[in-house]
Amino acid sequence: MTMMDTYPAEINLDRSKLAATIDALIECAEACTACADACLSESSVAELTKCVRTNLDCADVCGTTARVLSRHTGYDANISRTLLEACAMVCKSCGDECASHASMHEHCRVCAEACRACEQACLDLLAAMS
């Protein structure tokens, strides 16, 4: 939030909600990257192929969305909305996949929680943009 407070021009969104969403996106990207890596270290790695792929896709989408939302010069709400919608969808998918392994792998449980929180943050910011 500190960096967001230093932005000299108007931002068309609630700064604290925007900052919270960016934080959730970054946290989710980190959790997904770590979960993918942990899955690759499991003895049952062949059973976790879809989880690894979904984790990496989610990490990429969340990271990109966080970077785009951090830029405000020449802001285009349509781009932000589209990215937030895509991010909410991929977070739901990744959260579902990780949840299916959560009883066997703690890293999947943690990742599923981060995905659910990020999905909700994206949906909340989308609602605030309407």
N, C-alpha and C positions, 0 to 999 in steps of 0.2 A: 504494500500500500504506500510506502514511503516514496517510491519512484513515481507512482501514479499521482501523488500529491504535488509533485514538482512540475507536472505538465502545465505549461503556461496558458494554453488555450482552453476553450470550452470542450468538454467531452459530453456527447449526447446521451450518456448512460450514467446511472448511479455509480459513482467511483468505487464505493465500498463493495457493491455487488459485483462489479466488473473485476476488482482485485481478488475477491473471494473465488470467483470462477477461474481466473487465471491460476490461482494457487491450487485449486482442485485439479485443473488440467495438468499442471506440472507434477503434482503428487501422483496422479493416476499414471502419467507417462513413466515416471520412475518406478512405480509399483509393477507395472506391466513389463518393463524391461527386466527388472529383477526377477519377476516370476518366470519369465521365459528362460532366463539363465538358470534358475533353480530347477525348472522342469528338465532342462538338458542335462542336469546332474543327477536326476533320479534314475534308479535302475529300471524303472518302467517307462523310459523315455519314448518308446515306440507308441505307447498308449496316450502320450501327451502331445503328439504332433499337432493336432488341431488347436490345442491350448497354446502352444508356442506360437503358432501362426497368428492366432487371434490376439495374443498378447502383443506381438510385434506390430500388427496392424493398428491396434488401439494406441500403443505408444506413439506411433508415427502421427496418427490423426490428432491425438491430444497435444503433442508437441507443436505441430503446425498451427493448430487452433490457438494455442497460448501465444505463439509468436505473432500471429495476425491480430489477435485482440489487444496485444501490447502496443500496437502502432495506431496512432490516431490522426495523423496528418492525411488529409484526403480520404477520410473515413467513408466506407461504403457499407451501409447497414445490410444490404442484400447479401454481400459476401459473408459478413459476420453471421447472419441468420443461417445461411446455407451450411457454413462450417459448424455452427452449434448444433444444427439438426443432425448432420452427419456424425458429429462427435457423440451426441446422445445415443444414436443408433449403435455405433460401434462399441460404446461403453456398455450398453445393455447386452449386446452379443457377447462381449468378453466377460462381463460379469456373470452371465448365465453359464458360459463355458467353465470359468474358474470355479463357480459354485458347484458344478457337477463333480469336481475333484477335491472340494474343500474338506471332506471327511477324511481323505487320505493324505492330503498335502497342506500343511499350514500356510505355505506361501500362496497357494491358490485361494485360501480363505481370506487372507489379507488383501490380495489383489481384487477379489470379488467385491470386498467392502469399498476399496478405493474407486473401483469402476462404478458402483452404485452411487457413491457420493458425487462423483464427477458427472454422471448422467443427470442427477438431480440439479446440480449447479448449472449445467447447460440449459436444462428445461426452465429453471427459475429465471435465468438471464433472458432467455427467449421470451418468456412471459412479460418481463419488464420492458422488452423492446416493442411490444405490441401496442 
